[in-house]
Structures are given as structure tokens and as C-alpha cells.
Amino acid sequence: MRPTEQLFATDAYLHTFEAAVVGHDPDQHRVALGRTAFYPGGGGQPHDLGELRWGDGRAAVVKVGREGALVWHWLGDDDPLPEPGSDVEGALDWQRRHRLMRTHTALHVLCGVIWADYGVAVTGGNMKPGEGRLDFELDAMSAELGAWAERRVNAEVQHAREVLVAFVDRGEASTDPALIRTKADLIPAAVNPLRVIDIVGLDKQADGGTHVATTAEVGRVRVTKTESKGRANKRIRLAVDDPTPAA
């Protein structure tokens, strides 16, 4: 069976699409699609939510996950399942997805400023819409460092740096210092080429998630908490504020 075409990998702004049902699993109340814009989760970014529509049918997408070559879409317990081979229209919960995109890019900006000034790598991270956290190999943490990070991140956001997606051969990636420091070697060897997110002039990482096209789209970022999680493991939590509607 052909792998699911992952539309989100090349166009994060695609939030409606058409696809065929290529996998049908009534026991788990889920279907696999031949192509999808639903992000299946990974790298700390949660899976998308939304709905599928077909003919006179409609079902909420409550979970998305990758299994082998296919991306599966779990549907609401009380909703119908589309038939195998049928065509469906997918629609993301776009407000939630876009907030995740802004949050994910904000975290990469934070990675960039910490690396530029401290030269330390990320050891872990997670996010939900509008909030996220990253752990760094820092020796010390303080409220002052958190305030500095907030100022630096917002300055980079306002700089309106372009955010590019590229697919890079694994051999080429192994010689790129920016990708070496983000531990691209931990990505399974079967993954080639590597998908790379480049915040131009600031940060470059192997990454499978979805991002905005420019840092200007992120909005204001607040550092909400700084924590020490042990030796050389310091945590910064942030929140991304929604833009104020125009009067």
C-alpha cells in the first residue's frame, strides 16, 4: 500500500483537502487516507483535530496518528465511518492548528536565541496551543535569564524573519553545523531526506512539525516560568498571545 501523502509537510496553511479512504478499521473506529493535511503528532507538537465530510456523512476527527506508512484518523464514537475507497473532504480545526504553528515557531526562536548567546542545545520540549516549554543544557537558571529570553525572543519575532522549509539529503545534513547541534543523527536512519525548518539567520533544525511563514506571525511571546529540572537541565515555559483584533 502506498504511504499516506503528508500534505502538511510542504504546505502548513492547507486546512481543507480531498482524499480517498485507503484503510478502514471499524474496531478502532478509524480510517486511513491516501493524503492528509492532518498532522499526526510528533516532536512535541500535538496531532490536529477537525472533521471529515462525505456525501451526507460527517464525522469529527478526534485523534490522528502515524502507523507504518499510513496516517490514521480516529473518528468520534457516535459518528459514522466513510466506506473503504470512498472520497472524503477533510477540514482542520484551523484556529487550533494556526495557534500550534505560532507556538512551534516561537519555540524555535527561543532555541535560536539560547544557542546564539549560550551555545547550549535543547534536551526536551512540549507544547499545546498557545503554550510550550523547552529544556536546555544550561548550568543555571534565573528569573533574570527568563526576562532576557523574553526580550530577545520578541525582538526576533518583530524582526519578521522568514521561515523556510527544505528537504536536505542526510549526508549533506551531517556536515551542517546547525543540524549537527540539533542532534539530527537521532532521527531514524530510514528518514532521508531530512525535513529542515530554517528561521533565516537565526535557527535551523531537522523538524517534522508545522510552522508559520514568518516570525512576525507569531505574536507577542511571554516567558511564564523558569525552572531547574536538575543538573544541566533548565526549563523555560512560554505563552504566545493572540493578536489584538483591529478596532
C-alpha positions in Angstrom: 0.0 0.0 0.0 1.3 3.5 -0.9 2.3 5.7 2.0 -0.1 8.5 3.0 0.9 11.7 1.3 1.6 14.2 4.1 0.3 17.5 2.7 1.2 19.4 5.9 4.9 18.7 5.2 5.0 21.1 2.3 2.0 23.4 3.0 1.2 24.1 6.6 -1.5 26.6 5.6 -3.6 23.9 3.7 -6.6 23.3 6.0 -9.1 21.7 3.7 -8.4 18.8 1.2 -9.9 15.9 -0.6 -8.7 12.3 -0.2 -9.7 8.7 -0.7 -10.2 6.2 2.2 -7.4 3.6 1.8 -7.7 2.0 5.3 -10.8 1.0 7.2 -10.7 -0.2 10.8 -14.2 -0.4 12.4 -12.8 -1.9 15.6 -10.9 1.2 16.4 -13.4 3.5 14.6 -10.7 5.0 12.3 -9.8 5.4 8.7 -6.5 5.9 6.8 -6.4 8.4 3.9 -4.3 8.4 0.8 -3.4 12.0 1.5 -3.9 14.3 4.5 -3.3 17.7 5.9 -3.9 16.5 9.5 -0.6 16.5 11.4 -0.3 13.1 13.2 1.7 14.5 16.1 5.4 14.2 16.9 8.3 16.3 18.0 6.3 17.7 20.9 3.5 19.0 18.6 0.1 17.5 19.3 -2.0 16.0 16.5 -4.6 18.0 14.7 -8.4 18.0 15.2 -11.1 18.7 12.7 -13.7 16.7 10.7 -14.3 14.6 7.6 -17.2 15.1 5.3 -18.6 12.9 2.5 -22.0 12.7 0.8 -24.5 13.0 3.6 -22.0 11.9 6.2 -19.9 13.9 8.6 -17.5 12.8 11.4 -15.3 14.6 14.0 -11.6 13.7 13.8 -10.7 13.3 17.4 -7.2 11.7 17.1 -4.6 11.4 14.3 -1.6 9.1 14.4 1.0 7.6 12.1 1.3 3.8 11.9 3.9 2.5 9.4 3.3 4.2 6.1 -0.3 5.3 6.8 -1.8 8.2 8.7 -4.9 7.1 10.6 -7.8 9.4 11.6 -9.9 8.3 14.6 -13.5 9.5 14.4 -16.0 10.4 17.1 -17.6 7.3 18.7 -21.1 8.3 17.7 -20.1 9.4 14.2 -20.3 7.2 11.0 -17.3 5.8 9.2 -16.9 6.5 5.5 -16.8 3.4 3.3 -13.5 1.9 2.0 -12.5 3.5 -1.3 -14.8 6.5 -0.8 -13.8 10.1 -1.3 -13.9 12.5 1.7 -13.2 16.1 2.4 -11.0 16.9 5.4 -11.2 20.2 7.3 -8.8 21.1 10.1 -9.7 23.0 13.3 -7.7 25.8 11.7 -7.7 28.2 14.7 -6.2 25.5 16.9 -3.7 24.4 14.2 -2.6 28.0 13.5 -2.1 28.6 17.2 0.1 25.5 17.3 2.1 26.7 14.3 2.7 30.1 16.0 3.7 28.3 19.3 6.0 25.9 17.5 7.8 28.7 15.7 8.1 30.7 18.9 9.9 27.7 20.5 12.3 27.5 17.6 13.0 31.2 18.0 13.8 30.5 21.7 16.1 27.7 20.6 17.9 30.2 18.3 18.5 32.9 20.8 19.7 30.5 23.5 22.1 28.9 21.1 23.4 32.2 19.8 24.1 33.6 23.3 24.8 30.4 25.4 25.8 27.8 22.8 23.7 25.0 24.5 21.4 22.5 23.0 17.8 21.6 23.7 17.2 18.4 25.8 13.4 18.2 25.6 10.2 20.1 24.9 6.5 20.0 24.5 3.6 22.3 23.5 -0.1 22.8 23.3 -2.0 25.6 21.5 -0.6 28.9 22.8 1.8 27.4 25.4 5.1 25.5 25.3 8.3 24.6 27.2 11.9 23.8 26.3 14.6 22.2 28.4 18.2 23.4 27.8 21.7 22.2 28.9 22.2 25.3 30.9 24.1 25.2 34.2 22.0 27.8 35.9 18.5 29.3 35.6 17.1 32.6 37.0 14.2 34.9 36.6 16.6 37.4 35.1 17.6 34.9 32.4 13.8 34.4 31.7 13.3 38.1 31.3 16.3 38.4 29.0 14.9 35.4 26.9 11.5 37.1 26.6 13.1 40.3 25.3 15.3 38.5 22.8 12.5 36.3 21.5 10.2 39.2 20.9 12.9 41.2 19.2 13.4 38.3 16.8 9.7 37.9 16.3 9.5 41.6 15.4 12.4 41.2 13.0 10.0 39.3 10.7 12.5 36.6 9.8 11.3 34.3 7.0 10.7 30.7 8.0 11.6 28.2 5.2 11.0 24.5 4.7 13.7 22.5 2.9 14.4 18.8 2.3 18.1 18.1 2.8 20.0 14.9 1.9 21.1 13.1 5.1 24.7 13.2 4.0 24.6 16.9 3.4 22.9 17.4 6.8 25.7 15.6 8.6 28.1 18.3 7.6 25.9 21.3 8.5 26.9 22.6 12.0 23.4 23.9 12.6 21.9 20.5 12.1 24.6 18.6 14.0 23.9 20.6 17.1 20.2 19.8 16.9 21.1 16.1 17.1 19.7 15.2 13.6 21.6 11.9 14.0 18.9 10.8 16.4 16.3 10.8 13.6 15.9 7.2 12.3 18.3 6.3 9.6 15.5 5.4 7.2 14.4 9.1 7.1 16.1 10.6 4.1 15.9 13.4 3.1 15.5 15.3 6.3 12.9 18.0 6.5 14.5 21.2 7.8 12.9 24.3 9.2 15.1 27.3 8.7 14.3 30.6 10.5 16.6 32.6 8.2 19.6 34.0 10.1 18.6 32.6 13.4 17.8 28.8 13.7 17.9 25.7 11.6 16.6 22.3 12.8 15.5 19.0 11.4 11.8 19.1 12.2 8.6 17.4 11.1 6.1 19.9 12.5 4.1 22.9 11.2 5.2 26.5 11.3 4.2 30.0 10.3 5.8 31.6 7.3 7.4 34.5 9.1 8.2 35.2 12.8 6.1 38.3 12.5 3.0 36.0 12.5 3.9 34.5 16.0 2.5 37.4 18.1 3.8 38.5 21.5 5.6 35.9 23.5 5.7 35.8 27.3 8.1 33.7 29.4 5.7 32.4 32.1 8.1 30.4 34.2 11.7 29.3 34.6 12.6 26.1 36.4 15.6 23.9 37.3 14.9 20.3 36.5 18.3 19.1 37.6 22.0 19.5 36.6 22.4 21.0 33.2 18.7 20.7 32.6 16.9 24.0 32.9 13.3 24.7 31.7 11.7 27.8 30.1 8.0 27.9 29.7 6.4 30.4 27.4 3.0 31.6 26.2 2.0 33.1 22.8 -0.6 35.8 23.0 -3.2 36.1 20.3 -3.0 39.3 18.2 -5.3 42.1 19.4 -8.1 42.5 16.9 -8.1 45.7 14.9 -10.5 48.3 16.1 
